[in-house]
Amino acid sequence: MVSPFIPLFIVLPLVAFWCWMAYDMVNNPDIPYSTPEPFRWPPRTKSYWLITFVVLNIFGAAYYYFTVYRDR
């Protein structure tokens, strides 16, 4: 029988990583909050990064990590 804790070992680190990147994105002073320009890829403002985080979920957080967080 499969333990019910095995999925938790997979999901909890991903949720923690997503929360860590979302917290860093919100508190990053180098990213402007919003601009009047339309959505462009890659996201340039906090409001567009938030959309990316919600729509792409963990992949959006990973993209933020590789493009913004790692280069600070």
SULTAKA-V463599 format. One line per field, one symbol per residue. ss: DSSP state (~ for helix, > for strand, _ for the rest). psi: psi as a letter, one per 30 degrees, with the letter a starting at -180 (. if undefined). burial: # if it has 16 or more other ideal C-beta (glycine too) atoms within 10 Angstrom, else .. A space follows every 10 residues. Layout:
ss = ???
psi = ???
burial = ???
This chain:
ss = _____~~~~~ ~~~~~~~~~~ ~~~~~~____ _>________ ____>~~~~~ ~~~~~~_~~~ ~~~~~~~_~~ ~_
psi = kkkffeeefe eeeeeeeeee eeeeeegjff klellfllkl klkfleeeee eeeeefbfee eeeeefeeef g.
burial = .......... .......#.. ##.##..... #......... ..#.##.##. .##......# #####..#.. ..
